[in-house]
Amino acid sequence: MPRIPETTDAARSTGGPNAADAARAAGLLHEPILDWFEENARDLPWRRPEAGPWGVMVSEFMLQQTPVSRVLPVYEQWTARWPTPAALAADPPGEAVRAWGRLGYPRRALRLHAAATAITETHGGEVPEDHAALLALPGVGEYTAAAVASFAFGQRHAVMDTNVRRVFARAVTGVEYPANATTAAERRTAHALLPDDETTAARWAAATMELGALVCTARSPQCARCPVLAHCSWRLAGSPPHDGPPRRGQTYAGTDRQVRGKLLAVLREATGPVPQAALDAVWDEPVQRARALDGLVADGLVEPVADGVYRLPLTPAAPR
């Protein structure tokens, strides 16, 4: 049975096989993974044609470090209220923070508002198709630019989220988990695996992401359901354990993140400015509470309007 060329110890130590081996691996991986995706892809609203590039961009901001199940209701409400970048840009950034709700990491809401403003002012209200123009938008990094270019415009880019990196680590490199940060070797592997055809490459990006999300999961991979089980370097090597366990979720209870979330919840639910006393009521420890509030102000998520009175921001935060 054909198999992906064996990955050497030296290749594992640098994060992956050489590009030639990865290219040979592509011949074994493309068809089964793309066929699996055709049969198993979830019907998600941002994958539908009516979502358009703006819907794709909104989803990519929301899905960072957040599961699909939590994103779905917020995405539907968001795109119904702000169906275009111009619609979002016309409202204060605080409204984006309010609508973000409990998705977490609310600075993403400010970055998405800033991106919508730039799209409105610089690109005539249309999400730019050019990869470099996407990358120049506020809040858009390497991953988001590649994802939007691929999923919205069908372009050929290596889209490397955690799910994709884990699939490639196991199937091609033969290790259980990728490195904490994306390595140059991983990028070489991802580019070598890209199909030459743009449309197929865009489908490949979505397919490998879906495979990592549904089957090749971090903690309990469903290997029996994997379309490339017979070719997976990690399984063929006997599923050797990683040097350490998968990264654990960050502790939340009692952290500044929890305090920030409680403070923001009060401000989101208010119809106007909020006095300090209302914020003091949500957390007993004054030093941590003050630190969390100062952090929200520094991040542009909260504006002081008078001594001891706060609100969600009406004006965009200065670039940081």
N, C-alpha and C positions, 0 to 999 in steps of 0.2 A: 504494500500500500504506500503511495507517495506520502512523504512527510516533509515538513519544513526542515531545512538543513539544520543540523545540530548547532546550538549556540555554545561557543566556547566559554570557559571561565573568564578569559580576558574580556570577551564581549559583554558578559554579564556584569563585570565590574565597572564597565563604562556605560551601562544602561541599555545595551542592545547589540544586535548583530550588525555586521557591516551592511552597507546599502545594497550590495549585490545579493547577499543572502535574503534581505528583506524583499527585494524585487522578485526573487524566485518564490518567496513565500506568497507573494500576491497572487500568483497563479493558482495556489491551493485555497486561498481564503476568499477571493472576490465572489465567485459564483455562489457558494453555499451561504455566505452571509447576506448577500443581496437577495437571494431567493427566500431566505428566512425572513428578512425584513418585509418583503412583499406580502408574506402570509401573516406576519405577527405585529406589524407596526400599529401602534395605538392611534386612534382617531382623536388627535389633539387639535384644539381650535387654531393654534398658530401654524399648523401644517395644512390647513385648508386654503384653497386659492383666495378666498375672500379676506383672509387675514392681511395679505399684502406685506410689503417690506416693513411698514410701521408695526404691524402686529408681531412680526418675527422679532423686531428689535425689542419691543416691550417684553416679550416672553424671555428673551435672553437676559435682560437685566433682572427680571424677577426670579429666574431659575438658578441664579448663582447662589450656591449653598442652601438652596431651598427645594424641597421635594415637590413634584408635580401636583400632588393632592392638595397641598396648601396654596399653590399658585393659581390653580384653575378658577376658583370663585373670584379672586381679586383681579385676575386678568380679564375676566368677562365684564366685571363692573368698570374696570379702568378703560377698556377699549370702547365700551358703550358711552362713557362720559367724554372720553377724549379720543375720538376715532382717527384723528390726524395729529401730527406734531404741532401744527399751528394752534389747534384747540387746546392742547396742554400748555403751550407757551403763553397763551393768552391769560391763563390763570396764575395766581401767585404760587411760588414754589411750596409754600406751606400747605396748599391744597393737595399737592402731590404727596407730601408727607402724611397728611390726614388720610388720603385714600390708600396709602400703602398698608395701613392697618397693622396687623401683627405678623407680617412677612419676615420681619427682622432685618438687621443691617439697613436702617432707613436712609443712610446716606446714598444708597442706590436710587432712591426716589429723587433726591436732589440732582444726582448725576443724570438721570433720565430726563428731568425737566431741563437741565442745562443743554443736553443733547438736542432736545426738541426745539429749544430756542435757537441754537446754532443752525439746525436744519431749516427753520423758518426764515432766519435772517440771511443765510448764506446759500441755501440750496432751493429756494423757492417753495419751501414746505414739503419737499419730496426727499425721502431717505436716499442719500447718494448711492449709486451703484458701484462707483470706483472704490476699490479696497483702500487705497491711500486716503481718500476723502473720508471714508468711514473711520479709519484709524485716527484721523485728526479731530474727530468729534470729542467733546468733553465726555469723560467717563467711559470711553470705548478703548479697550486694550486689544492686545494681540488676539485673544480668543474670541471676543465679541465681534471684532471686525471680520474675522474669518468665518464665523458662524453666520452672520447676517449676509455676507457676500455669497456664501454657499447656499443657505436655506431660502433666502429671499430672491436671489438672482441666479442661482444655478451655476455658480462659478467653481473653479477647481482650486481649493485651498485645503491645507491640513488643519482640520478642526480638532483641537486636542483638549477636551475637558477631562475630568478625572475618570469618567467611564471609559472613554476611548483609550486613554493611557493605560488603564488596567487591562483592557482586552489585548492591546499590543504587548504589554509586559508578559502576559501569560502565554498568548498564542505564539508569539514570535521570539521574544527574548528568553522565555522559560523561567521567569521569576514570578512570585505570587503577587507582588505589589510593585508599582513604579516608585521612583524616588519622590521625596517630598515636593521637590520643585522640578519642573520640566527641564530635561537635560538636552544638550546638543545632539547626543546620540539618539534620543527619542525623536527629535525633530527630523533627523535624517531618516530614521525608520518610517515615520509617518509620511514623509514626502515620497519615499521609495515605494510605499504601498498604494499611493494614490493612483486610481485608474487614469488613463490618458484622456479619455473623453470627459468634457466638463460636466455634462448631465449625469453621467455615471459616477463621477467623482463626488458630486453633491449628494447623490443617493448613498454612496459609500460612507460619507461623513455621518449622515443621519442613521444609517444602518449600524455602524459600529458603536455609535452612542447609545442606540436602543438596545443593542446586545449587552452592553455593559450595565445598563439600567435594569434590565429585566432578567438576564440569565447569568452573566459573568459578574455577579455582584461582589461587593467587598467582603462580606462576612460569611455568606452562605451561598456560594456559587452553585447554580443548578446545572452541573456539568452534563448530566444525562440528557438535558434538553438542548445542549449546544450544537449548532450546525457544523462546527469545526472541531469537535471533540477528537476525531481521529487524527487531526493534524496539530493539535495544541502542544507546543513544546513543553509547557509546564507539566501537563498530564503525562506526556510521553516520558518525561524525566522522573516520574513517580511523585509528582506534586510536592516537591521539596518545600519545606516551610521557609518563610521569609525570615530575615534576621530579626525582625520584631513584628508585633501584631499590627493590624491596620490601625491607622490613626483614630483615636477615640474622639467622640464628640466633645466639644468644649463644655466644661461645667458651667451651669447657668445660675442655679440658685445661690443667692447671696452675693453675686458679682455686681460690678458696676453696670454691666449690660442689663441685668435685671432691673436695677434702679432706674437706669435711663429709660427702659421700656415702660415702667410704671409712670414716670414723669411725663413721657410723651403721650401715654394713654389719656391722662388728664387733659392735656392740651388738645389732643385730637377731638375729644368729646365736647370740649367747650365751644360755645358760639362766639366768644370774644376773648379779650385778654384775661389771664388767670393770675390771681394774687398769690404771693409767696405762701400764704397759709394753706391754700388748697394743695400746693405741691408738697409742703412739709408733712401733710397728713398721710402721704402714701409710703413714707419710709422713716423709721424712728431714728436711725443713726445720722446725726447732723453732718458729720465730716464727710462721710461717703455720699450722702445726698447732695451736699454742696459741690463735691468733686464731679459727680455725675451731671449735675445741672450745668456747671461750668464747661464740661466737655460738650454738652449739647449746644451750648452757645458758640463755642469755638468751632464746632463742625457746621455751623450755619443752620442747624435744625430747629433752633429756638432763638427768638429775638427778645431782648429786654426792651420794654416800651416805657418804663418808668421805674423808679426805685421800688424793687420788690414786685414788679408786675411783668408777666411774660406772655408771649404768643408764638404761634407758628409763624415762620418767616413770610413777609410780604414782598421782600426784595431778594433777588438772587445773592447768594454768598459770594464773596470775592474768591477768585481762583486760588487754590492752595497747591 
